[in-house]
Amino acid sequence: MSSDRRSGWHSRFDVPIRTASMRAPGGTGVELLLAVAKDGREISMWDPSTGTITPVPGLPPLVEDPVPGPDGRSVLMLSDDTGAELGHLWSFPADGSPARDLTPDLPSYTLRGIDVAQDGSAIAIAAVTDEGFELWLLPADGTPRPLYQSVNEAWCSRVSADGAYASIDTTDHNPGIRRFAVTVTTSSGHVVAVLSDGPCAPVRAVRFSPIPGDPRLLVSTERSGYARPAIWNPVTGDRVDVEAVALHGDLVSLDWSDDASLVLLSHVDEGLHRLYEYHVDTGELSRVDHPDGGYFSPDVASAITFSWASHYGPGNEIRLVRQQFHRPLEVLAVDSSRRGPRTILPAEPVAAGTPLRSERITSRDGTKLQLWVAAPPSATGPAPLVLSIHGGPNLVTVDGYHPAAQAWLDEGIGYASLNYRGSVTFGREFREGFWGSIGDRELEDVTAARNWLVDQGIASDVFISGASYGGFMTLLSLGRAPDLFAGGLATVAMADWRIAYDDMSPALQAAWRGFIGGTPESVPEKFTRSSPLTYVDNVRAPVLLSQGRADSRTPARQAQAYVDRLRARGGDALLDWFEGGHGTTSTSAMRHQQERELDLVRRALRGERWDTA
């Protein structure tokens, strides 16, 4: 390997990695840019009309799920010093003025939804405490006001353009089962209406109409089995569904234009994104002209619906937020004439990379799966390969920039990423395919992907890797399919559900009660069967587990228990601790972890143990 090649992959972590561009409310067109940099996450305000990018000073050490405040003059996010995702919503002025706690009299909470009224008059948050799930309205000129409370799971807050109405996705109609309905209240907390498509078809709120005085709400329903948009008026009950019968697969709602005449949609077909516009007045669907790439990434486990997504700008301009595995985030614009896009925010310059292709493979029971895959450019035959398993599980791997994937490929190691059962954007049945038997169907899918990669002559030795639920699947695969993998690289992994349950935040406890089918006391056999700790005596491959000390999703105690048990029986295990919560937050940490994992993979290929590293 040449020094230039080595320098190439290191340089991918030497520049800030932009991860999102989000438009501020208020009609100014200003965007919040989020990036991962050497010392942590950075936020800037970008004015596309002038090209000016202004860094936001005075931010806390940990930046999680920031959203732009009214008119782009502030940044809103949970203030949390440890990474445990427990704190208060604060407003950080973009000019560096003193920050302000927006809910000083509330107990600490986990934030599971945030939205700002288009006119800046109010903020709606979904907060989770030991008391349950709550919807709060934070008027710009008043005291925080409770609008809704339930012991049943409720996520994702939305507020109308003038602050007159708010919504939250609720499960009161079907407690304990994560198929949401949308509950809309007035600004005083009176329930106006609940939109449910029955016990089997979830409905999720996307965005209220951006026009003050218009109570219509853009929602996503799965009553057909796949995501489809609908426009619902909770005051009158009127509803218009976008059936799109000619399109197979999910049709994901992204945004509503400023004049409420257009809805931006993404059709997902075998993981590939194709954008459409829905014309509200005529019911017409029209294709948007754009190059290949990923145009959104859903994040159902945080306070925001998308970690990044394409959206509308002023004057019905479309702002295409685009990434690819080998290409960092850029923003393209399509003007009102709908001619081809032009670049308004170029991608950061990085070393040339390798694109990944989408493959369709088949699991043991015939279920079709989508796999992203690339062989290293230097390969002339089967090569070592890292099979990455995303977290969630209700997340998805899209064609988005991934410097670690490029680093593996630069080093002559193949890379693949699997969208297994549990992934979103492949329909309701696929997303719910893991319910009630955590790990079983996903393990079948992982096994199918691994065997396909070997049978196709792409991979020789396969290493499995993942974070969060992907880390859980890494450990579970090593214990239940011990002959398939040469090593496991797990980050913030779930190793034992029983130990972890007691240490989780209430928000996560509620989610996993629904997924697993009860509590550790009511269904102990399910918690045991689904825990990698149960199968630790079968593990033969080396294991790396990287763990945050303050993690409230996959807590520290259960990670230590797994490594202690594996080491006690002579297993080859490393436990790397880092300060913080559910993941790393800087490019320097990402680079360090990549160096660590590359070294361990090379050791395994030489037949050396990891615990001597």
VEXDREN-2710 file (C-alpha; in Angstrom, 1 decimal):
% VEXDREN-2710
k/r/px/py/pz
1/MET/0.0/0.0/0.0
2/SER/1.4/3.4/-1.0
3/SER/1.8/6.3/1.4
4/ASP/-0.5/8.3/-1.0
5/ARG/-3.2/5.6/-0.6
6/ARG/-2.9/5.7/3.2
7/SER/-2.9/9.5/3.2
8/GLY/-6.1/9.4/1.1
9/TRP/-8.2/7.7/3.7
10/HIS/-6.8/9.7/6.5
11/SER/-7.7/12.9/4.7
12/ARG/-11.4/11.9/4.6
13/PHE/-11.4/12.7/8.4
14/ASP/-9.3/15.9/8.1
15/VAL/-12.2/18.1/6.8
16/PRO/-15.5/18.7/8.5
17/ILE/-18.2/16.3/7.3
18/ARG/-21.5/18.1/6.6
19/THR/-24.4/16.0/7.7
20/ALA/-27.5/18.2/7.3
21/SER/-28.9/21.4/5.8
22/MET/-32.2/22.5/7.3
23/ARG/-34.3/25.5/6.4
24/ALA/-35.2/27.9/9.1
25/PRO/-38.9/28.9/9.6
26/GLY/-40.0/32.5/8.9
27/GLY/-39.7/32.6/5.1
28/THR/-36.1/34.0/5.0
29/GLY/-34.7/31.0/3.2
30/VAL/-31.8/30.8/5.7
31/GLU/-30.4/27.3/6.3
32/LEU/-28.8/25.6/9.3
33/LEU/-25.7/23.6/8.3
34/LEU/-24.6/20.8/10.7
35/ALA/-21.1/19.3/10.4
36/VAL/-19.0/16.9/12.3
37/ALA/-15.5/18.4/12.8
38/LYS/-12.2/17.6/14.5
39/ASP/-13.3/18.7/18.0
40/GLY/-17.1/18.0/17.8
41/ARG/-20.2/19.0/15.9
42/GLU/-20.3/22.5/14.3
43/ILE/-23.3/24.6/13.3
44/SER/-23.4/27.4/10.8
45/MET/-26.1/29.6/9.3
46/TRP/-26.0/29.7/5.5
47/ASP/-27.8/32.3/3.4
48/PRO/-28.2/30.8/-0.1
49/SER/-29.1/34.2/-1.6
50/THR/-25.7/35.6/-0.8
51/GLY/-23.6/32.4/-0.2
52/THR/-22.6/33.7/3.2
53/ILE/-21.9/30.9/5.8
54/THR/-21.6/32.2/9.4
55/PRO/-20.4/29.8/12.2
56/VAL/-22.6/29.8/15.3
57/PRO/-20.4/30.5/18.4
58/GLY/-21.0/29.6/22.1
59/LEU/-22.5/26.1/21.6
60/PRO/-22.3/23.4/24.3
61/PRO/-19.7/20.5/24.0
62/LEU/-22.4/18.1/22.9
63/VAL/-24.5/19.0/20.0
64/GLU/-27.5/16.7/19.4
65/ASP/-30.5/17.1/17.0
66/PRO/-30.2/20.9/16.6
67/VAL/-33.0/22.7/14.6
68/PRO/-33.0/26.3/13.4
69/GLY/-35.1/28.7/15.5
70/PRO/-37.4/31.4/14.2
71/ASP/-35.9/33.3/11.2
72/GLY/-32.5/31.6/11.5
73/ARG/-31.5/33.8/14.4
74/SER/-31.0/30.9/16.9
75/VAL/-30.4/27.2/17.3
76/LEU/-32.7/25.0/19.4
77/MET/-31.5/21.8/21.0
78/LEU/-31.4/19.7/24.1
79/SER/-28.7/20.8/26.5
80/ASP/-27.1/17.7/27.9
81/ASP/-23.6/17.7/29.4
82/THR/-23.1/14.0/29.6
83/GLY/-24.6/12.4/26.4
84/ALA/-27.3/10.6/28.4
85/GLU/-30.0/12.5/26.3
86/LEU/-31.6/14.0/29.4
87/GLY/-31.9/17.7/30.0
88/HIS/-33.9/20.8/28.8
89/LEU/-34.5/22.5/25.5
90/TRP/-32.3/25.6/25.2
91/SER/-32.1/28.4/22.6
92/PHE/-28.6/29.4/21.5
93/PRO/-28.6/32.8/19.6
94/ALA/-26.7/32.6/16.3
95/ASP/-24.8/35.8/17.2
96/GLY/-23.3/34.2/20.4
97/SER/-25.5/36.1/22.9
98/PRO/-26.2/34.2/26.1
99/ALA/-28.2/31.0/25.7
100/ARG/-31.6/30.5/27.4
101/ASP/-33.4/27.6/29.0
102/LEU/-36.8/27.4/27.4
103/THR/-38.3/25.1/30.1
104/PRO/-36.6/26.1/33.3
105/ASP/-39.4/24.9/35.6
106/LEU/-39.8/21.4/34.0
107/PRO/-38.1/18.3/35.3
108/SER/-35.3/16.9/33.0
109/TYR/-36.7/15.1/30.0
110/THR/-35.7/13.2/26.9
111/LEU/-36.6/15.1/23.8
112/ARG/-38.5/13.1/21.2
113/GLY/-40.0/15.8/19.0
114/ILE/-39.5/19.5/18.2
115/ASP/-41.1/21.9/15.7
116/VAL/-41.2/25.7/15.3
117/ALA/-44.3/27.6/14.1
118/GLN/-43.7/29.2/10.7
119/ASP/-44.5/32.7/12.2
120/GLY/-42.2/32.1/15.2
121/SER/-45.0/32.4/17.7
122/ALA/-44.5/29.0/19.4
123/ILE/-42.4/25.8/19.7
124/ALA/-44.0/22.3/20.2
125/ILE/-41.9/19.6/21.9
126/ALA/-42.5/16.0/22.8
127/ALA/-40.9/15.2/26.1
128/VAL/-40.5/11.9/27.9
129/THR/-40.1/11.7/31.7
130/ASP/-40.7/9.0/34.4
131/GLU/-44.3/10.3/34.4
132/GLY/-44.9/9.4/30.7
133/PHE/-45.1/11.1/27.3
134/GLU/-46.0/14.7/27.0
135/LEU/-46.7/17.4/24.4
136/TRP/-45.8/20.9/25.4
137/LEU/-46.3/24.3/23.7
138/LEU/-43.7/26.9/24.3
139/PRO/-45.2/30.3/23.3
140/ALA/-42.7/32.9/22.4
141/ASP/-44.3/35.4/24.8
142/GLY/-45.5/33.1/27.6
143/THR/-45.0/30.2/30.0
144/PRO/-44.7/26.6/28.7
145/ARG/-48.1/25.0/28.4
146/PRO/-48.9/21.2/28.7
147/LEU/-51.2/20.0/25.9
148/TYR/-51.2/16.3/26.2
149/GLN/-50.0/13.5/28.5
150/SER/-50.1/9.7/28.4
151/VAL/-48.4/6.7/29.8
152/ASN/-48.6/5.2/26.3
153/GLU/-45.8/5.8/23.8
154/ALA/-46.1/9.1/22.0
155/TRP/-43.5/10.8/19.7
156/CYS/-43.0/13.6/17.1
157/SER/-44.5/17.0/17.9
158/ARG/-45.8/19.4/15.2
159/VAL/-47.2/22.9/15.5
160/SER/-49.3/24.9/13.0
161/ALA/-47.9/27.9/11.2
162/ASP/-49.6/30.3/13.6
163/GLY/-49.3/28.2/16.8
164/ALA/-53.0/27.6/17.0
165/TYR/-52.8/23.8/16.8
166/ALA/-50.2/21.2/17.7
167/SER/-50.0/17.4/17.1
168/ILE/-48.3/14.4/18.5
169/ASP/-48.1/10.8/17.2
170/THR/-49.9/8.6/19.8
171/THR/-50.7/5.0/20.7
172/ASP/-53.6/5.4/23.0
173/HIS/-55.8/3.8/20.5
174/ASN/-53.7/0.6/20.5
175/PRO/-51.5/0.7/23.7
176/GLY/-48.2/-1.1/23.6
177/ILE/-48.1/-1.5/19.8
178/ARG/-46.0/1.0/17.8
179/ARG/-48.6/1.8/15.1
180/PHE/-49.2/5.5/15.7
181/ALA/-52.3/7.7/15.2
182/VAL/-52.1/11.5/15.1
183/THR/-53.7/13.5/17.9
184/VAL/-54.3/17.2/17.3
185/THR/-54.9/19.7/20.1
186/THR/-55.6/23.4/20.2
187/SER/-53.0/25.7/21.8
188/SER/-54.9/25.4/25.1
189/GLY/-54.8/21.6/25.1
190/HIS/-58.3/20.7/23.8
191/VAL/-58.2/17.6/21.6
192/VAL/-59.6/18.5/18.2
193/ALA/-59.4/15.2/16.5
194/VAL/-57.5/11.9/16.2
195/LEU/-56.5/10.4/12.9
196/SER/-56.2/6.6/12.9
197/ASP/-56.3/4.2/10.0
198/GLY/-57.1/1.3/12.3
199/PRO/-55.0/-1.0/14.5
200/CYS/-52.8/-2.3/11.7
201/ALA/-52.0/0.9/9.7
202/PRO/-49.9/3.6/11.4
203/VAL/-50.3/7.3/10.6
204/ARG/-47.5/9.8/11.3
205/ALA/-47.6/13.6/11.1
206/VAL/-45.2/15.3/8.7
207/ARG/-45.9/19.0/8.7
208/PHE/-48.8/21.5/9.2
209/SER/-49.6/23.8/6.3
210/PRO/-47.0/26.6/6.2
211/ILE/-49.9/29.2/5.8
212/PRO/-51.1/30.9/9.0
213/GLY/-54.8/30.1/9.6
214/ASP/-54.7/26.9/7.6
215/PRO/-55.0/23.9/10.0
216/ARG/-54.3/21.2/7.3
217/LEU/-51.7/18.6/8.2
218/LEU/-49.6/16.6/5.9
219/VAL/-49.4/13.0/7.2
220/SER/-48.0/9.7/6.1
221/THR/-50.2/6.6/6.3
222/GLU/-49.5/2.9/5.6
223/ARG/-53.0/1.6/5.2
224/SER/-52.0/0.2/1.8
225/GLY/-49.0/-1.5/3.3
226/TYR/-46.6/1.2/2.0
227/ALA/-46.1/4.8/3.0
228/ARG/-48.4/7.2/1.2
229/PRO/-49.1/11.0/1.8
230/ALA/-52.4/12.3/2.8
231/ILE/-53.6/15.9/3.6
232/TRP/-56.0/16.0/6.5
233/ASN/-57.9/18.9/8.0
234/PRO/-58.5/18.0/11.7
235/VAL/-61.1/20.8/12.1
236/THR/-63.4/19.7/9.2
237/GLY/-62.3/16.1/8.9
238/ASP/-61.6/16.5/5.2
239/ARG/-58.9/14.2/3.8
240/VAL/-57.2/13.7/0.5
241/ASP/-55.0/10.6/0.0
242/VAL/-52.3/10.3/-2.6
243/GLU/-52.7/6.7/-3.7
244/ALA/-50.0/6.6/-6.4
245/VAL/-51.0/3.1/-7.4
246/ALA/-48.4/2.9/-10.3
247/LEU/-45.5/3.2/-7.8
248/HIS/-44.5/0.1/-5.9
249/GLY/-42.9/0.7/-2.5
250/ASP/-42.9/3.6/-0.1
251/LEU/-43.7/7.2/-1.2
252/VAL/-42.1/9.3/1.6
253/SER/-43.4/12.8/2.4
254/LEU/-40.5/15.3/2.7
255/ASP/-41.9/18.8/2.7
256/TRP/-44.7/21.2/1.8
257/SER/-44.1/24.4/-0.3
258/ASP/-44.6/27.8/1.2
259/ASP/-47.8/28.4/-0.6
260/ALA/-49.1/24.9/0.2
261/SER/-49.6/24.1/-3.5
262/LEU/-46.9/21.4/-3.7
263/VAL/-45.7/18.5/-1.7
264/LEU/-42.2/17.1/-2.1
265/LEU/-42.1/13.3/-2.1
266/SER/-39.4/10.6/-2.5
267/HIS/-40.3/7.2/-4.0
268/VAL/-38.0/4.5/-2.6
269/ASP/-37.4/1.5/-4.9
270/GLU/-34.8/-1.1/-3.8
271/GLY/-33.1/1.6/-1.7
272/LEU/-32.9/4.1/-4.6
273/HIS/-34.5/7.6/-4.3
274/ARG/-36.6/9.2/-7.0
275/LEU/-38.2/12.6/-6.2
276/TYR/-41.7/13.6/-7.2
277/GLU/-44.0/16.6/-6.6
278/TYR/-47.6/16.3/-5.8
279/HIS/-49.8/19.2/-7.1
280/VAL/-52.4/19.8/-4.4
281/ASP/-55.0/21.5/-6.6
282/THR/-54.9/19.0/-9.5
283/GLY/-53.8/15.8/-7.8
284/GLU/-51.0/15.4/-10.4
285/LEU/-47.7/13.6/-9.6
286/SER/-44.7/14.9/-11.6
287/ARG/-41.1/13.7/-11.6
288/VAL/-38.3/16.0/-10.4
289/ASP/-35.2/16.0/-12.6
290/HIS/-32.1/15.1/-10.5
291/PRO/-29.0/13.0/-10.6
292/ASP/-28.6/9.7/-8.7
293/GLY/-28.0/9.8/-5.0
294/GLY/-29.6/9.8/-1.6
295/TYR/-32.0/12.7/-0.9
296/PHE/-33.1/12.1/2.6
297/SER/-32.3/9.9/5.6
298/PRO/-35.1/9.2/8.2
299/ASP/-34.3/9.2/11.9
300/VAL/-37.3/7.9/13.8
301/ALA/-35.3/7.5/17.1
302/SER/-34.5/11.1/17.7
303/ALA/-36.3/14.5/18.1
304/ILE/-36.3/15.2/14.4
305/THR/-37.9/13.2/11.6
306/PHE/-35.0/13.3/9.2
307/SER/-31.3/13.5/10.0
308/TRP/-31.2/15.3/6.6
309/ALA/-33.7/15.8/3.8
310/SER/-34.4/17.7/0.6
311/HIS/-37.0/20.5/1.0
312/TYR/-38.5/23.6/-0.4
313/GLY/-37.0/27.1/-0.4
314/PRO/-38.6/30.5/-1.1
315/GLY/-40.7/30.8/-4.2
316/ASN/-41.3/27.1/-4.5
317/GLU/-37.6/26.4/-5.2
318/ILE/-36.6/22.9/-4.5
319/ARG/-33.4/22.5/-2.5
320/LEU/-32.0/19.0/-3.2
321/VAL/-29.9/17.8/-0.3
322/ARG/-27.8/15.1/-2.0
323/GLN/-25.2/12.6/-0.9
324/GLN/-23.6/9.4/-2.1
325/PHE/-21.4/6.9/-0.4
326/HIS/-18.4/8.4/-2.1
327/ARG/-19.7/12.0/-2.3
328/PRO/-20.2/14.4/0.6
329/LEU/-23.3/16.4/1.1
330/GLU/-24.1/19.1/-1.4
331/VAL/-27.2/21.2/-2.1
332/LEU/-28.7/21.6/-5.6
333/ALA/-31.5/24.0/-6.5
334/VAL/-34.4/23.5/-8.9
335/ASP/-36.1/26.9/-9.6
336/SER/-39.8/27.4/-10.3
337/SER/-39.3/26.6/-14.0
338/ARG/-38.3/23.1/-12.9
339/ARG/-35.4/23.0/-15.3
340/GLY/-32.4/20.8/-14.3
341/PRO/-30.7/21.5/-10.9
342/ARG/-27.8/23.8/-10.3
343/THR/-25.3/23.6/-7.4
344/ILE/-25.8/26.2/-4.7
345/LEU/-23.6/24.5/-2.0
346/PRO/-20.8/22.4/-3.4
347/ALA/-19.6/19.3/-1.6
348/GLU/-16.4/19.6/0.5
349/PRO/-13.4/18.3/-1.6
350/VAL/-12.3/14.9/-0.5
351/ALA/-10.2/12.1/-2.1
352/ALA/-11.9/10.3/-4.9
353/GLY/-13.9/7.4/-3.7
354/THR/-15.8/4.2/-4.7
355/PRO/-19.5/4.2/-5.3
356/LEU/-21.6/1.4/-3.9
357/ARG/-24.3/-0.4/-5.9
358/SER/-27.7/-1.6/-4.8
359/GLU/-28.2/-5.4/-5.0
360/ARG/-31.4/-7.4/-4.4
361/ILE/-30.8/-10.6/-2.4
362/THR/-33.1/-13.2/-0.9
363/SER/-33.4/-14.3/2.7
364/ARG/-34.0/-17.9/3.8
365/ASP/-37.8/-17.6/3.7
366/GLY/-37.9/-15.8/0.4
367/THR/-38.0/-12.2/1.7
368/LYS/-36.3/-9.8/-0.6
369/LEU/-33.5/-7.7/0.9
370/GLN/-31.6/-4.7/-0.3
371/LEU/-27.8/-4.7/0.1
372/TRP/-25.3/-1.9/-0.7
373/VAL/-22.0/-3.4/-1.8
374/ALA/-18.6/-2.5/-3.3
375/ALA/-15.4/-4.4/-3.9
376/PRO/-12.1/-2.6/-3.3
377/PRO/-10.8/-1.1/-6.6
378/SER/-7.6/-3.1/-6.2
379/ALA/-9.4/-6.5/-5.9
380/THR/-9.0/-9.1/-8.6
381/GLY/-10.9/-11.8/-6.7
382/PRO/-12.5/-12.4/-3.3
383/ALA/-11.2/-9.9/-0.7
384/PRO/-11.7/-9.4/3.0
385/LEU/-15.0/-7.5/3.6
386/VAL/-16.8/-5.6/6.3
387/LEU/-20.5/-6.2/6.4
388/SER/-22.1/-3.2/8.2
389/ILE/-25.5/-3.5/10.0
390/HIS/-27.3/-0.2/10.6
391/GLY/-28.8/0.8/14.0
392/GLY/-32.4/1.4/14.9
393/PRO/-33.7/-1.1/13.9
394/ASN/-36.3/1.3/12.4
395/LEU/-33.6/3.2/10.4
396/VAL/-32.2/2.6/7.0
397/THR/-28.9/2.9/5.1
398/VAL/-29.3/5.2/2.2
399/ASP/-26.8/6.3/-0.5
400/GLY/-25.2/8.8/1.8
401/TYR/-21.6/9.8/2.4
402/HIS/-19.7/7.3/4.5
403/PRO/-16.0/8.1/5.0
404/ALA/-15.4/4.9/7.0
405/ALA/-16.7/2.8/4.1
406/GLN/-14.3/4.6/1.8
407/ALA/-11.4/4.0/4.2
408/TRP/-12.1/0.2/4.2
409/LEU/-12.1/0.3/0.4
410/ASP/-9.0/2.3/0.2
411/GLU/-7.2/-0.3/2.3
412/GLY/-8.2/-3.2/0.0
413/ILE/-11.1/-4.3/2.1
414/GLY/-14.6/-4.6/0.6
415/TYR/-17.6/-3.0/2.2
416/ALA/-21.3/-3.9/2.2
417/SER/-24.3/-2.5/4.2
418/LEU/-27.5/-4.5/4.7
419/ASN/-31.1/-3.2/5.0
420/TYR/-32.5/-6.1/7.0
421/ARG/-36.1/-6.7/8.2
422/GLY/-36.8/-3.8/10.6
423/SER/-35.5/-1.2/8.1
424/VAL/-37.8/1.6/7.1
425/THR/-38.8/2.7/3.6
426/PHE/-39.6/-0.9/2.4
427/GLY/-43.2/-1.1/3.6
428/ARG/-44.9/-1.9/6.8
429/GLU/-44.6/-5.7/6.7
430/PHE/-40.8/-5.4/6.2
431/ARG/-40.4/-2.8/8.9
432/GLU/-42.3/-4.8/11.4
433/GLY/-40.7/-8.1/10.4
434/PHE/-38.7/-8.5/13.6
435/TRP/-41.5/-7.9/16.1
436/GLY/-42.1/-10.4/18.8
437/SER/-38.9/-12.4/18.0
438/ILE/-36.1/-9.9/18.3
439/GLY/-33.0/-11.0/16.3
440/ASP/-34.4/-14.1/14.6
441/ARG/-35.5/-12.7/11.2
442/GLU/-32.6/-10.2/11.2
443/LEU/-30.1/-13.0/11.7
444/GLU/-31.6/-14.9/8.8
445/ASP/-31.1/-11.7/6.7
446/VAL/-27.5/-11.2/7.9
447/THR/-26.7/-14.8/7.1
448/ALA/-28.2/-14.5/3.6
449/ALA/-26.1/-11.3/2.9
450/ARG/-22.9/-12.9/4.2
451/ASN/-23.4/-16.1/2.1
452/TRP/-24.4/-14.1/-1.0
453/LEU/-21.2/-12.0/-0.7
454/VAL/-19.1/-15.2/-0.5
455/ASP/-21.0/-17.1/-3.2
456/GLN/-20.6/-14.2/-5.6
457/GLY/-16.9/-14.2/-5.2
458/ILE/-16.8/-10.7/-3.7
459/ALA/-15.8/-11.6/-0.1
460/SER/-13.3/-14.1/1.4
461/ASP/-13.1/-13.4/5.2
462/VAL/-16.2/-11.4/6.3
463/PHE/-16.1/-9.1/9.4
464/ILE/-19.4/-8.0/10.8
465/SER/-19.8/-4.4/12.1
466/GLY/-22.5/-2.2/13.5
467/ALA/-23.5/0.4/16.0
468/SER/-26.5/0.4/18.4
469/TYR/-29.0/-2.2/17.1
470/GLY/-26.3/-3.0/14.5
471/GLY/-23.9/-3.6/17.3
472/PHE/-26.5/-5.9/18.9
473/MET/-26.8/-7.8/15.6
474/THR/-23.0/-8.0/15.4
475/LEU/-22.8/-9.7/18.9
476/LEU/-25.8/-11.9/18.2
477/SER/-24.4/-13.1/14.9
478/LEU/-21.1/-14.0/16.5
479/GLY/-22.9/-16.1/19.1
480/ARG/-25.6/-17.7/17.0
481/ALA/-23.7/-18.1/13.7
482/PRO/-20.1/-18.5/15.1
483/ASP/-18.7/-20.0/11.9
484/LEU/-19.7/-17.2/9.5
485/PHE/-17.5/-14.3/10.6
486/ALA/-13.8/-13.6/11.1
487/GLY/-14.4/-10.9/13.7
488/GLY/-17.0/-8.5/15.1
489/LEU/-16.7/-4.7/15.5
490/ALA/-19.5/-3.5/17.7
491/THR/-20.2/0.0/18.8
492/VAL/-22.6/1.0/21.6
493/ALA/-24.1/-2.5/21.2
494/MET/-27.0/-4.1/23.1
495/ALA/-25.5/-7.2/24.7
496/ASP/-28.1/-8.1/27.3
497/TRP/-31.7/-6.8/27.2
498/ARG/-32.4/-7.7/30.8
499/ILE/-29.6/-5.7/32.4
500/ALA/-30.0/-2.9/29.9
501/TYR/-33.8/-2.5/30.5
502/ASP/-33.3/-1.3/34.1
503/ASP/-30.7/1.3/33.0
504/MET/-32.6/2.6/29.9
505/SER/-34.4/5.9/29.7
506/PRO/-38.2/5.7/29.9
507/ALA/-38.5/6.5/26.2
508/LEU/-36.5/3.5/25.3
509/GLN/-38.1/1.2/27.8
510/ALA/-41.5/1.9/26.2
511/ALA/-40.2/1.2/22.7
512/TRP/-38.6/-2.1/23.6
513/ARG/-41.6/-3.3/25.6
514/GLY/-43.6/-3.0/22.3
515/PHE/-40.9/-4.6/20.1
516/ILE/-40.1/-7.5/22.4
517/GLY/-43.7/-8.0/23.6
518/GLY/-43.5/-7.2/27.3
519/THR/-41.2/-6.5/30.3
520/PRO/-38.4/-8.7/31.6
521/GLU/-40.8/-9.9/34.3
522/SER/-43.7/-10.7/31.9
523/VAL/-41.7/-12.4/29.1
524/PRO/-38.4/-13.3/30.6
525/GLU/-37.8/-16.0/28.0
526/LYS/-38.0/-13.5/25.2
527/PHE/-35.4/-11.2/26.8
528/THR/-33.1/-14.2/27.3
529/ARG/-33.5/-15.6/23.8
530/SER/-32.8/-12.2/22.2
531/SER/-29.7/-11.4/24.3
532/PRO/-26.2/-11.9/22.8
533/LEU/-25.0/-12.7/26.4
534/THR/-27.1/-15.9/26.2
535/TYR/-24.8/-17.2/23.4
536/VAL/-21.5/-15.9/24.5
537/ASP/-20.1/-19.4/25.1
538/ASN/-20.4/-20.1/21.4
539/VAL/-18.4/-17.1/20.3
540/ARG/-15.1/-18.0/18.5
541/ALA/-14.3/-14.9/16.6
542/PRO/-12.5/-11.9/18.2
543/VAL/-14.8/-9.1/19.4
544/LEU/-14.3/-5.3/19.8
545/LEU/-17.0/-3.5/21.8
546/SER/-16.7/0.4/21.9
547/GLN/-19.0/1.8/24.6
548/GLY/-20.0/5.3/25.9
549/ARG/-20.0/5.6/29.6
550/ALA/-23.1/7.8/29.7
551/ASP/-25.2/5.9/27.1
552/SER/-28.9/5.6/28.1
553/ARG/-29.9/3.6/25.0
554/THR/-27.4/0.8/25.3
555/PRO/-26.1/1.3/28.8
556/ALA/-22.6/0.6/30.0
557/ARG/-23.3/-2.1/32.6
558/GLN/-24.6/-4.6/30.1
559/ALA/-21.6/-4.1/27.9
560/GLN/-19.2/-4.8/30.7
561/ALA/-21.1/-7.9/31.6
562/TYR/-20.8/-9.3/28.1
563/VAL/-17.0/-8.7/27.9
564/ASP/-16.4/-10.1/31.4
565/ARG/-18.3/-13.3/30.5
566/LEU/-16.5/-13.7/27.2
567/ARG/-13.1/-13.1/28.7
568/ALA/-13.8/-15.6/31.5
569/ARG/-14.2/-18.4/29.1
570/GLY/-11.0/-17.5/27.2
571/GLY/-12.6/-15.4/24.4
572/ASP/-10.8/-12.8/22.5
573/ALA/-12.5/-9.5/23.5
574/LEU/-11.6/-5.8/23.8
575/LEU/-13.7/-3.2/25.5
576/ASP/-12.9/0.4/24.5
577/TRP/-14.6/3.1/26.6
578/PHE/-15.2/6.7/25.5
579/GLU/-16.7/9.6/27.4
580/GLY/-20.2/10.4/26.2
581/GLY/-23.4/8.8/25.1
582/HIS/-24.7/6.9/22.1
583/GLY/-21.9/7.4/19.6
584/THR/-18.9/9.5/18.8
585/THR/-19.3/13.2/17.9
586/SER/-16.0/14.3/16.2
587/THR/-13.9/13.4/13.1
588/SER/-10.9/12.9/15.3
589/ALA/-12.8/10.2/17.3
590/MET/-14.1/8.7/14.0
591/ARG/-10.5/8.6/12.6
592/HIS/-9.2/7.0/15.8
593/GLN/-11.9/4.3/15.7
594/GLN/-11.2/3.6/12.0
595/GLU/-7.4/3.2/12.8
596/ARG/-8.3/0.9/15.7
597/GLU/-10.6/-1.3/13.6
598/LEU/-8.2/-1.4/10.6
599/ASP/-5.4/-2.6/12.9
600/LEU/-7.7/-5.3/14.4
601/VAL/-8.9/-6.6/11.0
602/ARG/-5.3/-6.9/9.8
603/ARG/-4.4/-8.8/13.0
604/ALA/-7.2/-11.2/12.5
605/LEU/-6.1/-11.8/8.9
606/ARG/-2.7/-12.6/10.2
607/GLY/-4.1/-15.0/12.8
608/GLU/-3.3/-12.8/15.8
609/ARG/-5.5/-12.2/18.8
610/TRP/-7.1/-8.8/19.4
611/ASP/-6.7/-8.7/23.2
612/THR/-3.0/-8.3/22.8
613/ALA/-3.4/-5.2/20.7
END
